[in-house]
Amino acid sequence: MFLFLPISDENPTPRKPLLTWSIIGLNILVFIYQMSLSNYDNQLLVNEYGVRPSVFSEFTNLHTLITSAFLHGGFMHLMSNMLFLYIYGDNIEAYLGRTKFLIFYVFGGVAAALLQAIFSAGADVPMIGASGCIAAIMGAYFVLYPKARINVFFWIFIFIQFIKVPANIVIGMWILGQLISAAGNTYDGVAYFAHIGGFIFGYVGIKYFFKEYMQRARVITNYEEVADNDLPISRKNKSQGLSKNDRRY
């Protein structure tokens, strides 16, 4: 038995991630609705609102590029996606701003569906899930916060422990797993190329098209708790948690 599951990060944000929480809530509500349907009706819902590779060749049913990201195939599918969005989404929302974060999230899903469509081998079956959007968020987090500490639940055989691991290792292991699974060319119902496509979009997008936000993130994450006794007298009781570099933007 082996489990390496990130459960939270130690990377505070300056404001509440209302959009991230709203997306999580909407996904949960849609899933509850799915569970209220019969298997037949749920499949009809997936067929109607899941995104198919033909979207990119026929340019029809474009709405499914968005609606597909709010449908899930089961409880574990939903919970794993929402857990990752909860861990990584708040920081990306904080530094992109809510409007740009929403655009970033949607385009991550589009990029994910596009790459999966390219490798679909002609199978025009509906794809559902927020994985591609969240993979884009993870790609951005990988660039912005490589050294942020991620709390991980680690279980191997009889050894169970909570450990802190740098984000670049946690996310790096995740994307490596996606690449290996995609290269294995075995169909298990998981759209691995969608995960890869979303991650590539997130990595490239935040690295080359949102440089000003990347700079802000690096400054703010240069964070170090400073005891009050270590501060100069002129700064005592005026602030807490300052960086020793004391850079402000």
N, C-alpha and C positions, 0 to 999 in steps of 0.2 A: 504494500500500500504506500503510495506516494502522493502528497498533496502540497502544492505551493500556491497559496491563495492570498493575494493582497486584500486587506480589509479596510485600510484607511491610510491617510498620509499625514505627515507633520509639516504642513505647508499652509499656514494661515492666510486668509484673504481679508482685504480691508472692508468688504461689505458682504452682505448676505447674497448667496447665489440664487436669487429668486427665479431666474429663467431655468436654471438647471433643475431646481426642485419642481418647477412647473412641468417640465418635460418628463421627469420621472413620474409625477402624479398622473399626467395624461396617459402615459404608457400603461400604468397600473389600471386606470379606469377602463381603457380599451381592452385590456386583457380580461378584466372582470366581465365585461360585456361578451367577449369571446367565449368565456367559460359558461355563460348563460345560454349559449346556443347549442343545438344538437351538433353532432359531428358533421352531418351533411350540410347544415346551414353555415357552420364555421368554415368548411371547405369552400363553399360558395363565396363567403366573405374574402377568403384568401385569394381565390381565383379572380375576384373583382378588383381587389385593392392591392394585391401583391404586384411587384414590378417584374416584368418579363424582359428577357434580352431583346425581344422584337421592338421594344420602346425606342431603341437607338437606331434601328434600321427603318422602321415605319413611321416613327414620330407620332405615335398615337398613344392614348392613355397616359399622357405625361404626368397626370396627377398622382399616378402610382409611385413615382419617384419619391414622393413625400409620404403618402399614406402607408406604403409598405414598411416604413421605419417605425410605425406604431403598432404593428402586428407581431405577435410572437407565437412560436410553435409549441410552447409548453412552459411550465412554471420555472424550471431551471434555466431555460433560455432567457426568460424575462429577468430573473433574479441576477444572473451573472452579468447581463448587460447593464442593469440598473446599478449594481454594485460598482462596476467600473466607471459608469457615468458619475456616480456619487463621489468616488475617490478623485477623479481627474477633472471633472467638469467645472467645479467651482473656481479653480485657479485660472483656467482658460477663459471663462466668462468674465472674471474680474479684470483681466488685462486686455481682452479684446473689446470689452463693453458688450452690453446685451444685444444690440442690433447686429454688430459684426459677428458676435458669437453665434447667433441664430443663422446668419448667412453661412458662416464657416461650417456649422453643423449640417445644414442642408446640403451644401456642396460636397461635403465629405461623403454623404450618403450617395450622391450622384456619381462621384468618382468610384465608389465601391461597387455600385451596380454596373458601371461601365466596364470595369476590369473583369468582373465576373461574367458579364455578357460576352466579352472577347474570348474567354476560355470555356464557354458553355457547351462547346462542341455541337452546336445546333439545337440543343434541348431548350425549347421555349417554355420553361416551367416557371411559375411565380416564385419570387424570392421575398422573404419577409424578415423583419428584425431590425433593430437599431444598431447592430454590430458595426456596420460600415461607418456610420456617423460617429460612433464612440471610438472606433479605431483612429479616425482623424483627430479626435481630441487627444488620444494617447500619443499620436505622432507629434502633435504640438507640445505636449507635456515633456516628451523625450528631448525636444530641443531646448525648451525654456528652463526646465527644472531637472537636469540630469542627476543632480546630487541630493535632491529632496529625499527625505527618509520615508519609506513606505513600510507600514506595519504589515507583516506577512505571517499568516498561519502556516506553519511548516509541520508536516506529518510524514514520517518515513518509518514504516514498520511499527515499532512500539514507542518510538520517540516523537513526542509532540511538544512543540515550542512556538512561542511568538518571537519573531526576530525583526530587526530593522534592516532594510536593504535599500541601497540607492535606487532611485527610480530608473536610471538608465539600465541597470541590471534586470530589474523586474520587468520593465517593458521590453527590453532586449530579448529576454527569455521568451516572452509571449510572442513577439513577432517572429523569432526563430522557429518556434513551434508551428506557427502558421505556414511559414515557408516550407518546412519539412513535410507537413501534412499535404500542402498543395502539390509538392513535388512527388509525393507518393501516389498521386493520381487514383486514389481509392474513394469511391463515393460513399459518404456516410451521412449525407443530408446537410452538411455544413458547407457554407459558401466561403471557403478559405481565401479565394482570390478577392472576394469582396472585402475581407478584413485587410488584405495586403493593399488593395487599391485605396481604401480609406486612410490607412496609415501613411502611404506615400503622399497622398494629398495633404494630410495634416503636417507632415514633416517639411515638405517643399513649400507649402503655403505659408507657414509661420516663419520659416527660415529666410525666404526670399521676398515675400510680399507684405509682411507685417514687421519689418525690422524695427520700427520705432517702438512697437509693443514689446518686442524681444528685449530691447535695451531697458525699458522700464522694468520688465520682469527680473532682469539680472540685478538691477540696483536694489529692488525691494527684497529679493531673496538673498541678498548679502546680509543675512540676519544673524544676529548673535545676541543672546541674552546677557545683559551686563548688570551685575549686582549694584545696588545703590551705593555701596561703600567704595566701588571702583570708579565712580563718576567724580569729576572735578566738583568742588564746592559750588561753583557758579551754576552747575547743571543739576544739582541734587533736587529731588522732588519735582522736577519739571517734566520728566519723561521717563519712560521705562522701555526696555527692550530695544535700545538704540544700537545701531551698527557702530562699531568703533571708527569706521570711516566717516560716519555722520553725513552721508550724502542724501540730499533731499531733491525730489522732483515734484 
